[in-house]
Amino acid sequence: MKIRITRYLRIERRGELGLMGRILMKILAILLALLFSAMIFAISGVDPWYAYTLIFVKSFTYSGLTEIATKLIPILLCTVGLTVAFKAGVWNIGAEGQLLLGAIGATWIALFVDVYDQLRLPLAILVGMVSGASWGLIPVILKVRLNVNEVVSTLMMNYIASGIVDYLVYGPWKGAREWGFPYTDKFPDTAWLPLIPGTRIHWPTLLLSVLSSILVYILLSRTALGFEIKVCGQGKRVADYLGIPYGSRLIIAMIISGGLAGLAGVGEVCGVHRRLRYASSISSGYGYTAIISAWLSGLNPIGSIPSSFFLAFLLTGRDIIQVSLGLPFATSNIFNGSILISILIVEVLGRYRIRWGRWTI
């Protein structure tokens, strides 16, 4: 395919890149992002080399690695879920809201439902996953039945979920013993996820996040259902031509996507905070970060593990430069945005060849 923009400028489709080519493209995207961030550091009056050295040195200490692992859990769960949705052609921008609904569901079981102590944590996990999946079902049903754009609906539902959390912690669920802070009461210890001693790493959820990436890889690459989900990603007409039930497969994909995001929310309230707090405290934008992670992995569930680790490393680095260098949150947050922009640029260059006169990119 060739597109002529002007007499001298043409865009041509490249051939398919091999595995090594795709890996090199991802590395190029990361290098571009680091270069762009270095420019921002320099403008802010910080030596980029010193900033990056500080991030690497402090991140790869024992405490830094445990913090990376703690952030890895929700990012990886949301990333794997988004991979399924994106493969189905559902542009789910709502993992953030689905995570928060999972946190609400787990809190309800932990504080307000009378169950046997042995059942409280398993039930909190189950209800959290169901809550996240249910929140994800709303936009996909609107898409299937009314052709509502899911990008808009899932994004707007993030704000609704955030508002619900804040309403609960400032209002009916506000803890009686929190001296005015917007938190619920602390969960009973029967609703706590066990931690690796001396860390904030809730190991059952870490195990489930890695296991989910393996199971989703098997689902998408080795099962008929996974094949049908991927076909639906090519469009409704293709699915109808092959006799695949388009609507039901999209619903299944979003149940998986929302359920894993909901599980991430359970991990935050039952493992890290052990109570429900205001929305921005429960999630440091993990659902949005997972979008970058999913594309960085090339929508590969196994590739989600290193890409999620890298994004968790960047979030930890963001915290380090805020504390150690005194940079504002907005400046340090440029990490994630620059990576997304770099990925988009590299994706275009990987698919298309740009010719300008005698010059070719």
Secondary structure as the mmCIF struct_conf table of DSSP 4:
data_model
#
loop_
_struct_conf.conf_type_id
_struct_conf.id
_struct_conf.beg_label_comp_id
_struct_conf.beg_label_asym_id
_struct_conf.beg_label_seq_id
_struct_conf.end_label_comp_id
_struct_conf.end_label_asym_id
_struct_conf.end_label_seq_id
STRN STRN1 LYS A 2 ARG A 4
BEND BEND1 ILE A 5 TYR A 8
STRN STRN2 LEU A 9 ARG A 13
HELX_LH_PP_P HELX_LH_PP_P1 ARG A 14 LEU A 17
HELX_RH_AL_P HELX_RH_AL_P1 LEU A 19 ILE A 43
TURN_TY1_P TURN_TY1_P1 SER A 44 GLY A 45
HELX_RH_AL_P HELX_RH_AL_P2 PRO A 48 SER A 59
TURN_TY1_P TURN_TY1_P2 PHE A 60 PHE A 60
BEND BEND2 THR A 61 THR A 61
HELX_RH_AL_P HELX_RH_AL_P3 TYR A 62 LYS A 87
TURN_TY1_P TURN_TY1_P3 ALA A 88 GLY A 89
HELX_RH_AL_P HELX_RH_AL_P4 ALA A 95 PHE A 112
HELX_RH_AL_P HELX_RH_AL_P5 ASP A 117 LEU A 146
HELX_RH_AL_P HELX_RH_AL_P6 GLU A 150 TYR A 170
TURN_TY1_P TURN_TY1_P4 GLY A 171 TRP A 173
TURN_TY1_P TURN_TY1_P5 ALA A 176 ARG A 177
BEND BEND3 GLU A 178 GLU A 178
TURN_TY1_P TURN_TY1_P6 TRP A 179 GLY A 180
BEND BEND4 PRO A 182 PRO A 182
HELX_LH_PP_P HELX_LH_PP_P2 THR A 184 PRO A 188
HELX_RH_3T_P HELX_RH_3T_P1 ASP A 189 ALA A 191
HELX_LH_PP_P HELX_LH_PP_P3 TRP A 192 PRO A 194
STRN STRN3 LEU A 195 LEU A 195
TURN_TY1_P TURN_TY1_P7 PRO A 197 GLY A 198
BEND BEND5 THR A 199 THR A 199
STRN STRN4 HIS A 202 HIS A 202
HELX_RH_AL_P HELX_RH_AL_P7 TRP A 203 ARG A 222
BEND BEND6 THR A 223 THR A 223
HELX_RH_AL_P HELX_RH_AL_P8 ALA A 224 CYS A 232
TURN_TY1_P TURN_TY1_P8 GLY A 233 GLN A 234
HELX_RH_AL_P HELX_RH_AL_P9 LYS A 236 TYR A 241
TURN_TY1_P TURN_TY1_P9 LEU A 242 GLY A 243
HELX_RH_AL_P HELX_RH_AL_P10 TYR A 246 GLY A 267
HELX_RH_PI_P HELX_RH_PI_P1 GLU A 268 HIS A 273
BEND BEND7 ARG A 274 ARG A 275
HELX_RH_AL_P HELX_RH_AL_P11 ALA A 279 ILE A 282
BEND BEND8 SER A 284 GLY A 285
HELX_RH_AL_P HELX_RH_AL_P12 TYR A 286 LEU A 296
TURN_TY1_P TURN_TY1_P10 SER A 297 GLY A 298
BEND BEND9 LEU A 299 LEU A 299
TURN_TY1_P TURN_TY1_P11 PRO A 301 GLY A 303
HELX_RH_AL_P HELX_RH_AL_P13 SER A 304 LEU A 325
HELX_RH_AL_P HELX_RH_AL_P14 PHE A 329 SER A 332
TURN_TY1_P TURN_TY1_P12 ASN A 333 ASN A 333
HELX_RH_AL_P HELX_RH_AL_P15 ILE A 334 ARG A 351
STRN STRN5 TYR A 352 TRP A 356
TURN_TY1_P TURN_TY1_P13 GLY A 357 ARG A 358
STRN STRN6 TRP A 359 THR A 360
#
